[in-house]
Amino acid sequence: MLPLVYHENYSYPFPEDHRFVMSKFRRLYTVLKESGICSLNEHNIYTPQTASIDELSIAHDPSYLTSLVGNEVCPKAWRRVGLPWSKALIERTLSAPNGTMLTAKLATQHGIACHLAGGTHHAHKDYGSGFCIVNDLAYTALSLLRQGQAKRVLIFDCDVHQGDGTASILSNEDDAYTCSIHCEKNFPFRKTESDIDIGLPLYMEDDDYLEVVDNTLERLLYQLSPDIVLYDAGVDVWEHDALGKLNISWKGIEQRDQLVLKKCLEHGVPVATVIGGGYDKDHDRLARRHAIVVEQAHKIVN
Ligand SMILES: [Zn+2]
């Protein structure tokens, strides 16, 4: 069965009308239980351990992490995150990066594994931004490399927003290759250079989009021969996403996720997925949208 990584602390009591839908992780888990992708006895569910400040310091400034935990980040810097500080927020922030790390380890054993969170790609070394506090992608890539579990990691980021934090943290790391395919005229308006950035025009549609994703991934897998792909399957590319600005249909997202996963496996490269961004006032519809990548992975595995 497809390995899924989830922690019950991912969703916690949070203002329901906030633009960031904190309940989406629990809702996603429920959707996957109802469809049977998450088995009833939960034997394909894996739970991450909380990361220590020491562990996270591989990707972040320890003084930033300490001030984060103690609610001592200066108010101006904290406003960039856009989330109210709470102990529960910090608990999930310290679990989720190890969730992506655990997903990567499971992917190397099983071919594909899915994290029901992750993709906090706007978090920089010493500050958070855009609902992102700690960068799970950079943390996982660096941990895999330092622990000798991979010699080369490809981060394939298809969230509609550019992966500026990941690019910045990994800028001097030759063995962690960053690729961001995003809408150019969207947040963050000041981009940080990834190894490859593809800024798409406003309101691009399925056929053109899928061609870019397909060609770019094919080329990277061929050129880099990575040991693992960390795939940010952000669903904010959707045509009705509240923060999107691309015109990708629901079907188009399914096709994208299927082609990415299949292509990685065809090249013999394990792939770990994270859910990335997605914004919708209809919270159940948002959870079903985040389920797309897991459904596609489930189809391929079975
Ligand atoms: Zn996004």
Residues whose N, C-alpha, C, O or C-beta is under 5 A from the ligand:
A	BS01	ZN	D159 V160 H161 G234 D236 G277
